[in-house]
């Protein structure tokens, strides 16, 4: 199964880790993706995810900061558990605008003043 992480790309950061025992250095990329929506009561809900990806994603994503992206993930179910990892066979999509736009929905909650009037 494939799923998509969709949101506004806020940051792309190179990460360098050194194994204390072996001294081997590994490289990866950390990204921050923000999703803006509303909850069941109509209040704004912001979610920011920090995700670790392989090193080669840095070059792909650096010029997409500020835009909306969709990153494909592969989901694999085994006897030992469920694993989710980036699907390198599918490209990172740069989207024109937010495809999950919640601005069309009304806020359904009441203000304290409105509740007191009833």
Number of C-alpha atoms within 10 A of each C-alpha: 8 13 15 15 15 20 25 23 23 17 16 23 15 15 15 11 11 11 9 8 6 7 9 9 10 12 13 16 19 18 20 17 24 18 18 16 16 16 12 10 11 15 13 13 11 11 10 14 14 13 11 18 17 15 17 12 18 18 11 12 20 14 10 19 17 14 17 21 24 19 17 20 19 16 14 12 10 7 5 6 7 9 11 13 14 18 16 14 9 12 11 18 15 17 15 9 12 15 12 11 12 14 11 6 10 11 14 11 12 11 8 8 8 9 9 8 6 5
